[in-house]
């Protein structure tokens, strides 16, 4: 799948390049078993637009479509005017208000040793909990 997804991404990038629009997102759908044979790729525009467009690339192996890629091209713009800053960094625990530290009313949960049973359970659990059947 990796070589074919790279081939489709390359085909999408080269298809009718538009200055100012950048490839923003590519998603792949596997339509069937991908054989090892000569591959044909076709690309088309699904949705035209001035600031956004949707492209589709389909890989065909042995006369059968095997992978479909959809890609959005978006208008590249300067976002400095609307960009926000990062939030203030959190202080280290030693500088935090003691009220926010772990209190004695909520002691840490003890960890169990491998194979040790949890209180209230009979035997180790390895899957979703479900009631035991009688006689089983």
ChimeraX attribute file (.defattr): number of C-alpha atoms within 10 A of each C-alpha:
attribute: neighborCount
match mode: 1-to-1
recipient: residues
	/A:1	11
	/A:2	7
	/A:3	8
	/A:4	15
	/A:5	20
	/A:6	11
	/A:7	15
	/A:8	26
	/A:9	20
	/A:10	12
	/A:11	17
	/A:12	25
	/A:13	15
	/A:14	11
	/A:15	15
	/A:16	11
	/A:17	12
	/A:18	11
	/A:19	8
	/A:20	11
	/A:21	17
	/A:22	16
	/A:23	19
	/A:24	12
	/A:25	11
	/A:26	17
	/A:27	12
	/A:28	17
	/A:29	12
	/A:30	14
	/A:31	13
	/A:32	10
	/A:33	12
	/A:34	18
	/A:35	12
	/A:36	8
	/A:37	9
	/A:38	9
	/A:39	17
	/A:40	13
	/A:41	16
	/A:42	14
	/A:43	19
	/A:44	14
	/A:45	16
	/A:46	13
	/A:47	11
	/A:48	11
	/A:49	11
	/A:50	8
	/A:51	11
	/A:52	16
	/A:53	18
	/A:54	18
	/A:55	20
	/A:56	21
	/A:57	25
	/A:58	21
	/A:59	23
	/A:60	19
	/A:61	18
	/A:62	13
	/A:63	10
	/A:64	15
	/A:65	18
	/A:66	19
	/A:67	22
	/A:68	20
	/A:69	19
	/A:70	21
	/A:71	22
	/A:72	19
	/A:73	23
	/A:74	18
	/A:75	16
	/A:76	14
	/A:77	8
	/A:78	7
	/A:79	8
	/A:80	7
	/A:81	6
	/A:82	7
	/A:83	8
	/A:84	8
	/A:85	6
	/A:86	6
	/A:87	6
	/A:88	6
	/A:89	6
	/A:90	8
	/A:91	8
	/A:92	7
	/A:93	10
	/A:94	8
	/A:95	8
	/A:96	11
	/A:97	8
	/A:98	10
	/A:99	7
	/A:100	8
	/A:101	10
	/A:102	10
	/A:103	10
	/A:104	7
	/A:105	6
	/A:106	7
	/A:107	8
	/A:108	9
	/A:109	6
	/A:110	6
	/A:111	8
	/A:112	9
	/A:113	8
	/A:114	7
	/A:115	9
	/A:116	10
	/A:117	13
	/A:118	13
	/A:119	7
	/A:120	6
	/A:121	8
	/A:122	8
	/A:123	11
	/A:124	11
	/A:125	11
	/A:126	6
	/A:127	6
	/A:128	6
	/A:129	7
	/A:130	6
	/A:131	6
	/A:132	7
	/A:133	6
	/A:134	5
	/A:135	4
	/A:136	4
